[in-house]
């Protein structure tokens, strides 16, 4: 646990070494703090999913209006990725992170105390917009890590993100059962306030990113320019879209077969599946270390093969819960491994543009998640669980085929096949 006194010492040590130009090995406690903060922030996007019916009854909302709770949260998140995350490349990241977290506390308090549908929807949109502090934290952690350790750091922090996503539904369901749906957001607001205080004491005052003269409009346009000029970024963004389409295909629809015969599982039991997914997420932290050893291409190929294979046991979900457990572990391990690899590689392209790179990449993550969720629920209604598994395996196979056709044509920086840009302002 990081206490304020020790946190100040860590901050001084990081700042001192950064000024000296020497490599900084981030203490494991600081990396874990980044991971916890990322997981807590991103979980706010998913808390509402098991609470929609209760929210609707409490505020007398129509089913269509209740459904817009999730939609507005995701829209806010998507806007934040494009409008807020790039600010990490031109502002003091410590100040930016603390400010966003304080505003997030306020937004969570608005949701927890909302007594009309309009206030709830406005609060949820603000929660989604501000939850993108997760990506600013990710870029900050990557900037503080020396290149030889960057994969390990990104892997650990990304584990926090994935665990936050997987546990969000479980935690919100349990808290709602104990103390009502509003308690979920009150507890999250309290935790976020505590994390804000700790981060304020621990984070260094300045990032390693060189100063930039980009104005806000130029900053947003430069994100698009990065995609136009960097083939590796486009490829890794497409990998991200496909793996999270497969991820969302499973997690947005798995409650449907499990709530029917022969299982008839409760919402709490279904939510506990997130605990199983955490096993895969934790195991995949090895992907970061493999990237540090220059094995990013091999890691991607193996992970995509595992992702494709995971749909075989998942297809037997109606006959065996053990098959489901094996499939969930394989799928989450594979998605985590590719996601860690993607972020490690794209950050290495232009470390000074790390926030824009990661924010732009995560837009594709959001698109993939939305496609998977919409398509999976539609197909389940139309043709059942078998069709959902075909959809998930199709996304996975596309990713594997894309890797097979591009593995020798687009070099990976971590594999020594590409050089990092020396231009301090590549998108100016």
C-alpha positions as CSV (number, residue, x, y, z in Angstrom):
1,X,0.0,0.0,0.0
2,X,1.3,3.5,-0.9
3,X,1.1,5.9,2.0
4,X,1.6,9.7,1.4
5,X,5.1,9.9,2.8
6,X,6.3,7.0,0.6
7,X,4.4,8.4,-2.3
8,X,6.2,11.7,-2.1
9,X,9.5,9.8,-2.0
10,X,8.6,7.9,-5.1
11,X,7.6,11.1,-6.9
12,X,10.9,12.8,-6.0
13,X,12.9,9.8,-7.2
14,X,11.0,9.6,-10.5
15,X,11.3,13.3,-11.1
16,X,15.1,13.3,-10.2
17,X,15.9,10.4,-12.5
18,X,13.8,11.9,-15.3
19,X,15.8,15.2,-15.1
20,X,19.0,13.3,-15.1
21,X,18.0,11.5,-18.3
22,X,18.5,8.1,-16.8
23,X,16.2,5.1,-17.1
24,X,13.5,4.9,-14.5
25,X,12.4,1.5,-13.3
26,X,8.9,2.1,-12.0
27,X,8.3,0.6,-8.6
28,X,5.9,-2.3,-8.7
29,X,3.6,-0.5,-6.2
30,X,3.3,2.5,-8.5
31,X,2.4,0.2,-11.5
32,X,-0.2,-1.6,-9.4
33,X,-1.6,1.8,-8.4
34,X,-2.0,2.7,-12.1
35,X,-3.7,-0.6,-12.7
36,X,-6.1,-0.2,-9.8
37,X,-7.0,3.4,-10.8
38,X,-7.6,2.3,-14.5
39,X,-9.8,-0.6,-13.4
40,X,-11.8,1.5,-11.0
41,X,-12.3,4.2,-13.7
42,X,-13.3,2.0,-16.6
43,X,-15.7,-0.1,-14.4
44,X,-18.0,2.9,-14.2
45,X,-18.9,2.4,-17.9
46,X,-20.2,-1.1,-17.1
47,X,-21.8,-0.7,-13.7
48,X,-25.2,0.1,-15.1
49,X,-25.7,-3.0,-17.3
50,X,-27.2,-5.3,-14.5
51,X,-29.1,-2.3,-12.9
52,X,-31.2,-1.1,-15.9
53,X,-34.5,-2.7,-14.8
54,X,-34.1,-1.4,-11.2
55,X,-33.2,2.1,-12.4
56,X,-36.2,2.1,-14.8
57,X,-38.6,1.1,-12.0
58,X,-37.2,3.6,-9.6
59,X,-37.4,6.6,-12.0
60,X,-40.5,5.5,-14.0
61,X,-38.6,5.2,-17.2
62,X,-39.9,3.4,-20.3
63,X,-37.9,0.4,-21.6
64,X,-36.6,2.4,-24.6
65,X,-35.4,5.2,-22.3
66,X,-33.8,2.7,-19.9
67,X,-31.8,1.3,-22.8
68,X,-30.4,4.7,-23.6
69,X,-28.6,4.7,-20.3
70,X,-26.0,2.3,-21.7
71,X,-26.0,4.0,-25.1
72,X,-25.3,7.5,-23.7
73,X,-22.5,6.1,-21.5
74,X,-20.8,4.6,-24.5
75,X,-21.3,7.7,-26.6
76,X,-19.8,9.8,-23.8
77,X,-16.9,7.4,-23.6
78,X,-16.3,7.5,-27.4
79,X,-16.4,11.3,-27.4
80,X,-13.9,11.4,-24.5
81,X,-11.5,9.2,-26.3
82,X,-11.3,11.7,-29.2
83,X,-11.8,15.0,-27.3
84,X,-10.1,14.5,-23.9
85,X,-7.4,11.8,-24.1
86,X,-5.2,13.7,-26.7
87,X,-4.8,16.5,-24.1
88,X,-2.4,14.2,-22.3
89,X,0.2,15.1,-25.0
90,X,0.1,18.8,-24.4
91,X,-0.9,19.1,-20.7
92,X,0.7,18.1,-17.4
93,X,-0.7,14.6,-17.2
94,X,-0.7,14.6,-13.4
95,X,-2.9,17.7,-13.3
96,X,-5.1,16.4,-16.1
97,X,-5.6,13.0,-14.4
98,X,-6.5,14.6,-11.0
99,X,-8.9,17.1,-12.6
100,X,-10.7,14.4,-14.6
101,X,-11.0,12.2,-11.5
102,X,-12.5,15.0,-9.4
103,X,-15.0,15.7,-12.2
104,X,-15.7,12.0,-12.3
105,X,-16.5,12.0,-8.6
106,X,-19.0,14.8,-9.2
107,X,-20.6,12.9,-12.1
108,X,-21.0,9.8,-10.1
109,X,-22.6,11.8,-7.3
110,X,-25.1,13.2,-9.8
111,X,-26.0,9.7,-10.9
112,X,-26.3,8.4,-7.3
113,X,-28.7,11.2,-6.4
114,X,-30.6,11.5,-9.6
115,X,-34.4,11.8,-9.1
116,X,-35.4,12.3,-12.7
117,X,-34.6,10.4,-15.9
118,X,-33.1,13.5,-17.5
119,X,-30.6,14.0,-14.6
120,X,-29.7,10.3,-14.7
121,X,-29.0,10.3,-18.4
122,X,-27.0,13.5,-18.3
123,X,-25.0,12.1,-15.4
124,X,-24.3,8.8,-17.2
125,X,-23.1,10.6,-20.3
126,X,-20.7,12.6,-18.1
127,X,-19.5,9.4,-16.4
128,X,-18.7,7.9,-19.8
129,X,-16.9,11.0,-21.0
130,X,-14.7,11.3,-17.9
131,X,-14.0,7.5,-17.5
132,X,-11.5,7.9,-20.4
133,X,-9.1,9.0,-17.7
134,X,-8.2,5.3,-17.9
135,X,-6.4,5.9,-21.2
136,X,-4.6,9.0,-19.9
137,X,-3.3,6.9,-17.0
138,X,-2.3,4.2,-19.5
139,X,-0.3,6.7,-21.6
140,X,1.3,8.2,-18.5
141,X,2.4,4.8,-17.2
142,X,3.9,3.9,-20.6
143,X,5.7,7.3,-20.8
144,X,7.3,6.7,-17.3
145,X,8.5,3.2,-18.1
146,X,11.9,2.7,-19.8
147,X,11.6,1.0,-23.3
148,X,13.0,-2.3,-22.0
149,X,10.3,-2.4,-19.3
150,X,7.4,-0.9,-21.2
151,X,5.7,-4.2,-22.2
152,X,5.7,-5.3,-18.5
153,X,4.2,-2.0,-17.3
154,X,1.6,-1.9,-20.1
155,X,0.7,-5.5,-19.4
156,X,0.1,-5.0,-15.7
157,X,-1.9,-1.8,-16.2
158,X,-4.0,-3.3,-18.9
159,X,-4.7,-6.2,-16.6
160,X,-6.3,-3.7,-14.2
161,X,-8.5,-2.4,-17.1
162,X,-9.7,-5.9,-18.1
163,X,-10.3,-6.9,-14.5
164,X,-12.3,-3.7,-13.9
165,X,-14.5,-4.5,-17.0
166,X,-15.0,-8.1,-16.0
167,X,-15.8,-7.5,-12.3
168,X,-17.9,-4.4,-12.8
169,X,-21.2,-6.3,-13.4
170,X,-20.5,-8.7,-10.5
171,X,-19.7,-5.9,-8.0
172,X,-22.7,-3.7,-9.1
173,X,-25.1,-6.6,-8.8
174,X,-23.9,-7.5,-5.3
175,X,-24.0,-3.9,-4.1
176,X,-27.4,-3.3,-5.6
177,X,-28.8,-6.5,-3.9
178,X,-27.4,-5.3,-0.5
179,X,-28.2,-1.5,-0.6
180,X,-29.9,-0.5,-3.8
181,X,-28.6,0.6,-7.2
182,X,-27.6,4.1,-5.9
183,X,-25.1,2.5,-3.5
184,X,-23.1,1.3,-6.5
185,X,-22.3,4.9,-7.6
186,X,-21.9,6.2,-4.1
187,X,-19.2,3.6,-3.4
188,X,-17.6,4.2,-6.7
189,X,-17.5,8.0,-6.0
190,X,-15.9,7.4,-2.6
191,X,-13.3,5.0,-4.1
192,X,-12.5,7.4,-6.9
193,X,-12.0,10.3,-4.4
194,X,-9.6,8.2,-2.4
195,X,-7.7,7.2,-5.5
196,X,-7.5,10.9,-6.6
197,X,-5.9,11.8,-3.3
198,X,-3.3,9.0,-3.6
199,X,-2.5,9.7,-7.2
200,X,-2.1,13.4,-6.4
201,X,0.5,12.5,-3.8
202,X,2.3,9.8,-5.8
203,X,2.3,10.8,-9.5
204,X,5.3,12.9,-10.7
205,X,4.6,16.5,-11.7
206,X,5.9,16.2,-15.2
207,X,5.7,13.5,-17.9
208,X,8.6,12.5,-20.1
209,X,6.8,13.8,-23.2
210,X,8.6,16.7,-24.9
211,X,6.8,20.1,-25.1
212,X,4.5,20.6,-28.0
213,X,3.2,23.8,-29.6
214,X,0.0,22.1,-31.0
215,X,-3.2,23.9,-30.4
216,X,-6.3,22.0,-29.5
217,X,-7.7,21.9,-33.0
218,X,-4.4,20.8,-34.4
219,X,-4.1,18.2,-31.7
220,X,-7.4,16.6,-32.7
221,X,-6.5,16.7,-36.4
222,X,-3.1,15.2,-35.7
223,X,-4.8,12.1,-34.3
224,X,-6.3,11.5,-37.7
225,X,-3.0,12.3,-39.4
226,X,-1.3,9.6,-37.3
227,X,-3.7,7.0,-38.7
228,X,-3.1,8.3,-42.2
229,X,0.7,8.0,-41.9
230,X,1.3,5.0,-39.7
231,X,0.5,1.6,-41.2
232,X,1.3,-0.3,-38.0
233,X,-1.2,1.9,-36.1
234,X,-4.0,1.1,-38.6
235,X,-3.2,-2.6,-38.5
236,X,-3.1,-2.8,-34.7
237,X,-6.3,-0.7,-34.5
238,X,-8.0,-3.3,-36.8
239,X,-6.7,-6.1,-34.6
240,X,-8.2,-4.2,-31.6
241,X,-11.6,-3.9,-33.3
242,X,-11.8,-7.6,-34.2
243,X,-10.7,-9.0,-30.8
244,X,-13.1,-6.7,-28.9
245,X,-15.9,-7.6,-31.3
246,X,-15.2,-11.2,-30.3
247,X,-14.9,-10.3,-26.6
248,X,-18.2,-8.4,-26.7
249,X,-19.9,-11.2,-28.6
250,X,-19.4,-13.5,-25.7
251,X,-19.9,-11.1,-22.7
252,X,-23.0,-9.3,-24.1
253,X,-24.9,-12.5,-24.8
254,X,-23.7,-15.2,-22.3
255,X,-26.4,-14.3,-19.8
256,X,-29.1,-15.4,-22.3
257,X,-28.4,-19.1,-22.5
258,X,-27.4,-19.3,-18.8
259,X,-30.7,-17.9,-17.7
260,X,-32.6,-20.5,-19.6
261,X,-32.9,-24.3,-19.5
262,X,-31.1,-26.3,-18.3
263,X,-29.3,-23.9,-16.0
264,X,-31.7,-21.1,-15.0
265,X,-28.8,-19.3,-13.2
266,X,-29.4,-16.1,-11.2
267,X,-28.0,-12.8,-12.2
268,X,-25.5,-13.0,-9.4
269,X,-24.3,-16.5,-10.5
270,X,-24.0,-15.2,-14.1
271,X,-22.1,-12.2,-12.9
272,X,-19.6,-14.5,-11.1
273,X,-18.4,-15.6,-14.5
274,X,-16.4,-12.4,-14.5
275,X,-14.2,-14.0,-11.7
276,X,-13.4,-16.8,-14.1
277,X,-12.4,-14.3,-16.8
278,X,-10.0,-12.6,-14.4
279,X,-7.9,-15.8,-14.4
280,X,-7.3,-15.4,-18.1
281,X,-6.6,-11.7,-17.8
282,X,-4.0,-12.3,-15.1
283,X,-2.3,-15.1,-17.0
284,X,-2.0,-12.9,-20.1
285,X,0.3,-10.4,-18.3
286,X,3.1,-12.5,-19.6
287,X,2.4,-11.0,-23.0
288,X,4.0,-7.7,-21.8
289,X,7.2,-9.5,-21.0
290,X,7.2,-11.3,-24.3
291,X,6.9,-8.0,-26.1
292,X,9.9,-6.7,-24.1
293,X,11.9,-9.6,-25.5
294,X,10.9,-8.7,-29.1
295,X,8.3,-11.4,-29.6
296,X,5.3,-9.3,-30.4
297,X,4.6,-10.9,-33.7
298,X,4.7,-14.4,-32.3
299,X,2.6,-13.4,-29.3
300,X,-0.1,-11.9,-31.5
301,X,-0.3,-15.0,-33.7
302,X,-0.5,-17.5,-30.9
303,X,-3.1,-15.3,-29.0
304,X,-5.3,-15.0,-32.1
305,X,-5.1,-18.8,-32.6
306,X,-6.2,-19.3,-29.0
307,X,-9.0,-16.8,-29.5
308,X,-10.2,-18.8,-32.5
309,X,-9.9,-22.1,-30.6
310,X,-11.8,-20.7,-27.6
311,X,-15.1,-20.8,-29.5
312,X,-15.0,-24.6,-29.8
313,X,-15.5,-25.2,-26.0
314,X,-17.8,-22.2,-25.9
315,X,-20.1,-23.8,-28.4
316,X,-20.8,-26.6,-25.9
317,X,-22.0,-24.1,-23.2
318,X,-25.6,-25.5,-23.2
319,X,-24.2,-29.0,-22.4
320,X,-21.3,-28.3,-20.0
321,X,-20.4,-25.4,-17.7
322,X,-16.8,-26.8,-17.6
323,X,-16.6,-26.2,-21.4
324,X,-17.8,-22.6,-20.8
325,X,-15.2,-22.1,-18.1
326,X,-12.4,-23.3,-20.4
327,X,-13.6,-21.2,-23.3
328,X,-13.9,-18.0,-21.1
329,X,-10.3,-18.4,-19.8
330,X,-8.9,-19.0,-23.3
331,X,-10.8,-16.1,-24.8
332,X,-9.9,-13.5,-22.1
333,X,-6.3,-14.6,-22.1
334,X,-6.1,-14.2,-25.9
335,X,-7.8,-10.8,-26.0
336,X,-5.6,-9.5,-23.2
337,X,-2.4,-10.7,-24.9
338,X,-3.3,-9.0,-28.2
339,X,-4.5,-5.8,-26.5
340,X,-1.3,-5.5,-24.5
341,X,0.8,-6.1,-27.6
342,X,-1.2,-3.5,-29.6
343,X,-0.7,-0.8,-27.0
344,X,3.0,-1.5,-26.5
345,X,3.7,-1.4,-30.2
346,X,1.7,1.7,-31.1
347,X,3.2,3.7,-28.2
348,X,6.7,2.9,-29.4
349,X,5.9,4.7,-32.8
350,X,5.8,8.2,-31.3
351,X,6.1,8.3,-27.5
352,X,5.5,12.0,-27.5
353,X,2.1,11.4,-29.1
354,X,1.3,8.5,-26.8
355,X,-2.1,9.8,-25.6
356,X,-3.3,10.4,-29.1
357,X,-2.1,7.0,-30.3
358,X,-3.8,5.1,-27.4
359,X,-6.9,7.3,-27.5
360,X,-7.3,6.8,-31.3
361,X,-6.7,3.0,-31.0
362,X,-9.3,2.8,-28.3
363,X,-11.9,4.3,-30.6
364,X,-11.6,1.1,-32.6
365,X,-12.0,-0.9,-29.4
366,X,-15.3,0.9,-28.8
367,X,-16.5,0.3,-32.3
368,X,-15.6,-3.4,-32.1
369,X,-17.4,-3.7,-28.7
370,X,-20.5,-2.1,-30.1
371,X,-20.6,-4.3,-33.2
372,X,-20.2,-7.5,-31.2
373,X,-22.9,-6.6,-28.7
374,X,-25.5,-5.6,-31.3
375,X,-24.8,-8.5,-33.6
376,X,-24.7,-11.1,-30.9
377,X,-28.0,-10.3,-29.2
378,X,-29.7,-10.0,-32.6
379,X,-28.3,-13.4,-33.7
380,X,-29.2,-15.1,-30.5
381,X,-32.9,-14.0,-30.9
382,X,-32.8,-15.1,-34.5
383,X,-30.9,-18.4,-34.4
384,X,-29.7,-19.2,-30.9
385,X,-26.4,-19.8,-29.2
386,X,-24.8,-21.7,-32.0
387,X,-25.1,-18.6,-34.3
388,X,-23.5,-16.5,-31.6
389,X,-20.5,-18.8,-31.5
390,X,-20.2,-18.8,-35.3
391,X,-20.2,-14.9,-35.2
392,X,-17.5,-14.9,-32.5
393,X,-15.3,-17.4,-34.3
394,X,-15.7,-15.4,-37.5
395,X,-14.3,-12.3,-35.9
396,X,-11.5,-14.4,-34.4
397,X,-10.7,-16.1,-37.8
398,X,-10.6,-12.7,-39.5
399,X,-8.1,-11.5,-36.9
400,X,-5.9,-14.6,-37.4
401,X,-6.1,-14.3,-41.2
402,X,-5.1,-10.6,-41.0
403,X,-2.1,-11.5,-38.9
404,X,-1.1,-14.3,-41.4
405,X,-1.2,-12.0,-44.4
406,X,0.5,-9.0,-42.7
407,X,3.0,-10.6,-40.4
408,X,6.0,-10.0,-42.7
409,X,4.8,-6.9,-44.6
410,X,4.4,-4.5,-41.6
411,X,7.4,-4.6,-39.2
412,X,6.9,-4.3,-35.5
413,X,9.2,-1.9,-33.6
414,X,9.5,-4.4,-30.7
415,X,10.8,-6.9,-33.2
416,X,13.5,-4.6,-34.4
417,X,11.9,-4.2,-37.8
418,X,11.1,-0.5,-37.6
419,X,12.8,2.5,-36.2
420,X,11.1,5.0,-33.9
421,X,10.5,8.4,-35.2
422,X,13.1,11.1,-34.2
423,X,10.8,13.9,-35.1
424,X,9.6,15.5,-31.8
425,X,6.4,16.7,-33.5
426,X,5.6,14.0,-36.1
427,X,2.0,15.3,-36.6
428,X,2.6,19.1,-36.4
